[in-house]
Amino acid sequence: MKIRPEDFGAIVATDDPPALLFVDRALATELGLPHQERWDNPRGHLSAPTEVHLLLTRRCDAGCPRCYVNATPDGAQQPREEVFAWLSALAAQGVFHVALGGGESMLRDDLFAIADHARSVGLVPNLTTSGLGMTAELAAECRRFGQVNLSLDGLGETYRNSRGYDGAAIALHALDLLVAAGVPTGINFVVSRHTIGDLEATTAEIARRGGNEVELLRLKPTGRAGVSYPHDRLLPEQAASLLPRVVALIEQYPTVKMKVDCSFVPLLCATGPNPDTLAALGVVGCEAGNVLAAVSPEGAATACSFINDRLGSVAALTERWDDHPVLERWRSFHTTAPEPCASCPYRLVCKGGCKAVSKFYHHGDPFHPDPECPRVVAHREGRPFVTNPITLPAHV
């Protein structure tokens, strides 16, 4: 068990089952944590991210037309010793998890050494991969990761159209190898107007093969995805259908954890769900610069892995975490956001929506209400916003 002091008490990391528990001061004290200076002088934000997205490389041979990091076969990456230094600094700050990705991290011949170093300094490494090149031997080596997620945006032709190559079978084969090796494995499903139709069939296939997670990621207009984004983004009726579909999948496949990334929150809230429903699904808005942060393949700290606005070196997430002015702006945007966010009943849940989308539409400035939020669209068009309620099961 690992315990980290916070304003409200502490965050407790457990190994079995693997979980992060947010506990109040009384329970933190019961668990052996002495009185903290932070309890007398709250900072208003976490003492460190709980997770940092570590982009280990811009190398990848797949050439996906919507790659958010512009990965290429000869993309940049830092040497192992530099990555080790990042991991040690993040661990000393109190970070719990590192999400290792790229590019294609499996192309690094030192990937498993990096994961071992993460473990040695007290971090839990997780991995995102396309599954290209996965073998039974490599799958066994992946047991050192807390979780492996494969990129899978649908099956067959849907995947081919999304990623530009016929890779669904490759990802599913990798899933079979990882599950057989005893590695907790799920998928990352990038949701666009072209892939959302395969959501149910893909989830069914993951459940059938023993996968444990489907994480839904809203397509974001970053990297190469920015080129075709206006033609790829979800249609309003598709966005409105997402929450009831996710709830139905949770009920149908109880062994598969359905996760929805923070960028979807303004679209989900527009359907008028009970806030308790969102809480039960673990839905929270933008936590970049507080719960989450990122490091680019070049070693630049960023608040979000989908926005390449550099804060400086990794020291921005360690030595400057409490007082970095840009991080503070990310954390506080929802408290000063203009209308319609200012009067939105979901403001504290949504936090203004996806800043990557805002940056795309606002000439590089991410600090605007999400322009694809239906409430924001209505405000921009000068018409009243009318909630389009959805029907959920009575017990939800």
Summary of the structure (lengths in Angstrom):
residues: 396
radius of gyration: 20.4
end to end distance: 32.0
largest distance: 59.3
contacts: 1343
relative contact order: 0.10
helix: 39%
strand: 17%
